[in-house]
Amino acid sequence: MGLTEWSTDILQYDLSDEYSIRKADFAEWGLYCTVYYDMRYVGFFREEEFSSSKISAYWIYKGESKIGGVRMEPNRMYHLFFVPPFQQCFEVLKLLKQKLLQWSDRTKRILTFEILPDQVDLYARAGFWPVEFRCRWMQRPTDHFEIEWDSRVTVKSPEIIESETGNRKYVNEDEIAQCDLESFAGSLEATRRKHTTLADFIPSDDPNYTNEILTQASTLVYDKETGQLIANCRLCLQDNQAAVYSIGVRPAYRGRGLATLMLQRALNALKGQYPVLRLYVMQGNDAESVYLNLGFIPGVQEIQTMYIPEDEPQ
């Protein structure tokens, strides 16, 4: 069965007498993942860029025939795909699980992410438990809309500066965090992300995954009378395409169409710069109807995470 210890330096692990996994070149592996996994996951072509070393990519071999690929390391596995006409998917998944169990710290959960609809049953049969959240990508072409803002609001684009540590940050990140806290507190999205406090909502990640075009297409909406930030829509890069990172409206200001107007403003600003605008939405999110009414088309639904529970303490 080969070695049980995991190391980035080991190029091959035997899964059985017949199957093995072998360290893959990121560029070639990414092309296969794009064709055999991503099209089925997001519902559109998304070219993988595997310059990141966060998790290792392996080919799955049957003898000397390449029959699939997977990304895995201790306690984590995802992007599992098989190359047609291979059919013994469950047999291979059981072997991958055995290897993962040998590698992993069993005081912690073993996680797998972004499970394709036709893989959910395979993972369940192999002993992985699903979490309750199901999500999907949506997209629509950028376009021009006639927008008329309420005279009671002021509309701006956010500003980004470099922090003392060299990271990028929003000038008014505390204000944005407070708006998001009131917009999302207690929601499905906040529960999924385990965001409960003001500190959880500080927008520390997305300023580093955007550019000037997307920043100008992002929106901050202020109440003229109070000066309070009442809604915001922030855009980021997702696989070199424009995507909505976050969109929220304070509860007292809902029902005025602010989410629709912010998205229309984004679609206007991106026209001629990016062909489509994408967003990631959870099943049951109230905003899903807003997206559908604006012409966003949903991709396939997926279970975001499945897991093998950690061992009970002795």
NORDASUL-V743962 format. One record per residue. RES is the residue in one letter. OMEGA is omega in whole degrees, -180 to 180 (none if undefined). NEAR is the number of other C-alpha atoms within 12 Angstrom. D_CENTER is the distance of its C-alpha to the mean C-alpha in Angstrom with 1 decimal. Layout:
{{RES/OMEGA/NEAR/D_CENTER} {RES/OMEGA/NEAR/D_CENTER}}
This chain:
{{M/177/19/34.3} {G/-177/20/33.9} {L/177/18/32.7} {T/179/20/30.6} {E/180/20/29.6} {W/176/24/26.4} {S/177/18/26.7} {T/-177/20/25.0} {D/-178/11/28.5} {I/-173/19/29.0} {L/-177/20/28.6} {Q/172/26/29.2} {Y/174/35/29.1} {D/176/28/31.2} {L/179/29/29.7} {S/176/22/33.1} {D/-173/15/36.2} {E/-172/19/34.4} {Y/176/31/30.7} {S/169/33/29.1} {I/-176/40/25.9} {R/-179/32/26.4} {K/-173/29/24.5} {A/168/30/23.2} {D/-173/21/23.3} {F/-174/26/19.8} {A/-179/18/20.7} {E/179/21/22.3} {W/180/34/19.8} {G/177/32/17.0} {L/178/23/19.1} {Y/-180/35/19.6} {C/178/35/16.0} {T/-175/31/15.4} {V/-170/27/18.4} {Y/179/31/18.3} {Y/-169/36/14.6} {D/-179/31/12.3} {M/-179/23/14.8} {R/-177/28/14.8} {Y/-175/35/11.1} {V/-180/34/10.1} {G/176/26/13.8} {F/-179/26/14.4} {F/178/20/15.3} {R/-177/25/12.7} {E/-180/24/14.6} {E/175/26/13.3} {E/-173/22/14.5} {F/174/24/15.3} {S/-179/15/17.3} {S/178/13/15.5} {S/-175/14/17.5} {K/-179/15/15.1} {I/-170/23/15.6} {S/177/34/18.3} {A/-180/39/18.4} {Y/164/39/21.3} {W/171/39/23.2} {I/-178/39/24.7} {Y/165/30/28.4} {K/-171/27/31.0} {G/178/17/34.2} {E/179/14/33.8} {S/178/20/31.6} {K/-174/25/27.9} {I/179/30/26.2} {G/180/38/22.5} {G/-180/42/19.9} {V/171/41/17.6} {R/-178/39/15.9} {M/173/38/17.5} {E/-177/35/19.3} {P/175/32/20.8} {N/-180/32/18.9} {R/175/34/15.8} {M/173/38/15.2} {Y/-176/37/12.6} {H/176/39/12.7} {L/177/43/16.1} {F/178/43/18.0} {F/-178/32/21.7} {V/177/26/23.9} {P/10/16/26.3} {P/-177/13/28.9} {F/-174/18/28.1} {Q/-174/15/28.2} {Q/-173/19/28.6} {C/-177/29/24.9} {F/178/24/25.7} {E/-179/21/28.3} {V/180/33/25.9} {L/177/37/23.2} {K/179/23/26.0} {L/176/26/27.0} {L/178/41/23.6} {K/179/36/23.5} {Q/179/26/26.9} {K/180/32/26.1} {L/177/35/23.0} {L/179/32/25.4} {Q/-177/23/27.9} {W/-159/25/25.6} {S/170/28/23.9} {D/-172/21/25.0} {R/170/20/25.9} {T/179/16/26.1} {K/177/19/22.3} {R/169/24/19.9} {I/-172/34/18.7} {L/168/35/15.0} {T/-169/38/13.3} {F/169/34/9.7} {E/-173/37/8.4} {I/178/39/12.0} {L/-178/35/13.7} {P/-178/26/16.1} {D/176/22/19.1} {Q/-176/33/18.1} {V/-179/30/17.8} {D/178/20/21.6} {L/180/25/21.9} {Y/180/35/19.9} {A/179/25/21.8} {R/-180/19/25.0} {A/175/24/24.2} {G/176/23/24.0} {F/180/29/20.3} {W/178/26/19.7} {P/167/29/17.0} {V/-171/24/15.5} {E/-172/19/16.1} {F/176/26/12.7} {R/-174/29/11.9} {C/174/33/9.3} {R/174/33/9.3} {W/172/36/8.8} {M/179/34/12.0} {Q/171/34/14.0} {R/177/32/17.6} {P/171/27/20.0} {T/-171/29/20.9} {D/179/24/24.4} {H/178/18/27.2} {F/170/19/27.8} {E/-175/12/30.9} {I/175/19/29.7} {E/-178/18/32.1} {W/174/22/31.1} {D/-178/17/33.0} {S/-179/12/35.8} {R/-177/19/35.0} {V/172/24/31.8} {T/-175/24/31.1} {V/179/31/28.1} {K/167/25/26.9} {S/178/29/24.1} {P/175/35/22.8} {E/-179/26/24.3} {I/176/27/22.9} {I/175/21/25.1} {E/178/15/25.1} {S/-180/15/25.6} {E/-180/8/28.4} {T/179/8/26.2} {G/175/10/25.0} {N/178/17/21.5} {R/-180/22/20.8} {K/174/27/20.9} {Y/179/29/21.6} {V/-177/20/25.3} {N/-175/23/25.0} {E/179/31/21.9} {D/179/20/24.0} {E/177/27/24.7} {I/180/40/21.1} {A/180/33/20.2} {Q/177/29/23.2} {C/180/34/22.2} {D/179/38/18.7} {L/-179/34/20.4} {E/-180/29/22.7} {S/-170/35/20.3} {F/-175/35/17.8} {A/179/27/20.1} {G/-179/18/20.4} {S/177/24/17.8} {L/-178/24/15.5} {E/178/31/12.5} {A/178/25/14.6} {T/180/19/15.5} {R/-178/23/12.1} {R/-179/18/11.4} {K/177/17/15.1} {H/-178/24/16.1} {T/-176/24/19.8} {T/179/19/21.7} {L/-180/23/22.0} {A/180/18/21.0} {D/-174/23/17.6} {F/176/30/17.0} {I/-175/26/18.3} {P/-174/36/16.0} {S/-176/25/16.3} {D/-170/21/13.1} {D/178/30/12.5} {P/180/33/16.2} {N/-178/25/15.7} {Y/-180/28/13.1} {T/176/31/15.3} {N/-174/28/18.8} {E/180/23/22.0} {I/-178/27/21.4} {L/177/39/18.1} {T/178/36/19.7} {Q/178/28/22.7} {A/176/38/20.7} {S/-170/43/19.1} {T/168/39/21.5} {L/-179/42/23.3} {V/-178/39/25.7} {Y/170/30/28.8} {D/-177/25/31.6} {K/-175/15/34.7} {E/-176/12/37.0} {T/-175/12/35.1} {G/-177/16/33.1} {Q/172/25/30.1} {L/-173/36/26.5} {I/180/40/25.7} {A/175/46/22.4} {N/177/49/19.8} {C/-176/43/17.1} {R/-178/44/15.2} {L/178/43/13.7} {C/175/36/11.9} {L/174/27/11.5} {Q/-177/29/8.7} {D/178/21/10.7} {N/174/21/13.8} {Q/180/31/13.3} {A/180/38/13.5} {A/175/40/10.7} {V/178/39/11.1} {Y/-179/32/9.7} {S/174/38/12.0} {I/-177/42/15.1} {G/178/42/17.8} {V/177/38/21.5} {R/-175/29/24.0} {P/-177/21/25.5} {A/-176/17/29.0} {Y/179/25/27.9} {R/-179/18/26.1} {G/179/15/27.9} {R/180/20/28.7} {G/-177/24/26.1} {L/179/37/24.5} {A/178/39/20.8} {T/-179/35/22.2} {L/179/35/24.2} {M/178/40/21.4} {L/177/47/19.3} {Q/177/35/22.6} {R/178/38/23.3} {A/-179/44/20.1} {L/176/41/20.8} {N/-175/28/24.3} {A/-176/31/23.6} {L/180/35/21.2} {K/-178/23/23.8} {G/179/16/25.3} {Q/177/23/22.6} {Y/-176/26/19.5} {P/-177/20/20.0} {V/171/30/17.1} {L/-176/42/14.7} {R/175/40/11.3} {L/-177/35/9.4} {Y/-173/36/7.0} {V/178/38/9.6} {M/176/32/10.9} {Q/-180/27/14.2} {G/177/17/17.0} {N/-178/25/15.7} {D/-177/22/18.9} {A/-177/32/17.4} {E/179/27/16.6} {S/177/20/20.2} {V/-179/24/20.1} {Y/180/32/17.5} {L/-180/22/19.6} {N/178/17/22.8} {L/177/29/21.6} {G/175/23/21.1} {F/-179/30/17.4} {I/-177/27/17.2} {P/171/29/14.8} {G/-178/29/13.4} {V/177/29/13.7} {Q/-179/28/12.8} {E/168/33/11.3} {I/-172/31/11.8} {Q/-176/34/8.8} {T/166/32/11.2} {M/-173/35/14.9} {Y/168/32/17.3} {I/-176/33/20.9} {P/176/23/22.5} {E/178/19/24.2} {D/176/14/28.0} {E/178/10/30.2} {P/179/8/32.4} {Q/none/5/35.9}}
